[in-house]
Amino acid sequence: MALSIEQLQESLPAYAKDLKLNLSSVLRQSELTTSQTWGAAVASAMAAGNMAVYETIFAAAQAQLSPEALEAAKAAAAIMGMNNVYYRFQHLVENEKYKTIPARLRMNVIRTHGTDPVDFELWSLAVSAVNGCGQCIVAHERGVREKGVSEEAVAAVIRIASVIHAVAAVVQLEGVSAAAA
């Protein structure tokens, strides 16, 4: 059984008090819609790769998101997990030839996710931040800004990604699990 957000916060050690406080505040930011907030949280938790954190966030998100939005948030994490590796390689390698070679990777979900395109792009941006892909961060930030998303909303999504990533790392290292409840 998944921990509640409150149980997850309480499981964090004293040295991670700032993470404990930030976790609740980033899930209540006025710059984002409920869908943007919880979709970014699900996608970021999936990208962070910690099962206890993912299960906790996913369980809480089920009350906030439609089933379609939940699936789309997971799809954003999945597709960006692939794209972030590929495009980060292109960005970091010194051989410019790689940028001229077609990716030849299926990315249909970017067009067929069935949810708000701005939300999906924000969730993709959050995952790209967790995964550290500069090229994808630039592309998705530009995409949401061109669609009218404010810098404040972009910063809010990145706060979600950063806090969930840090919580996942601490939970992993401290051995917190759903059994901790």
C-alpha positions, 0 to 999 in steps of 0.5 A: 500500500502506498504511503500518503503524502503526509506519511512520505513527508514524515518518513524523511529524516531531519536533515531533509526538513526543507524537502518535507516543507517544500513537498507540500508547498510545490503541490499547491502552487497558484501558477499551475492548474490542478492538472499541470501540478499533478501531471508534473508530479506523476511524470517527475516521480516516474522519472526519479525512479523511486517506487515508494515516491512514485506510488505515493504521488500516483495514489494522490494524483488519482483523486486529482487527475482524470484517467486519461491525464494520468496515462498521459503524464506517465506517457510523458515520462516514458517518451522523455526518458527515451528522448532525453538520453538520445538528445542529450547525447546529441547535445554533448557529443562533439561530433556534429554529424550526429545532429544530421542523422534522423532519430528514427525513434517512434514518438507518436504519443507526443501527438496522441496523448489525449490530454491538453497539449500545454499540460503534456509539454509542461510534464515533458519539461519537468521530466527533461529537467529531472533527466538533465537534457538541456536540448529538451529543456530548451525545446519544451520551455520554448514550446510552452512559452510560445503557447502563452505559459508564463515564466512563473508557471514554468518555474513552478513546474521545475520546482515540482520536478526538483523537489520530487527528484530530491525526495526520491533520492533521500527516500532511496538512500534512507531505505524508506518504503511503503512498509514504513507506514 
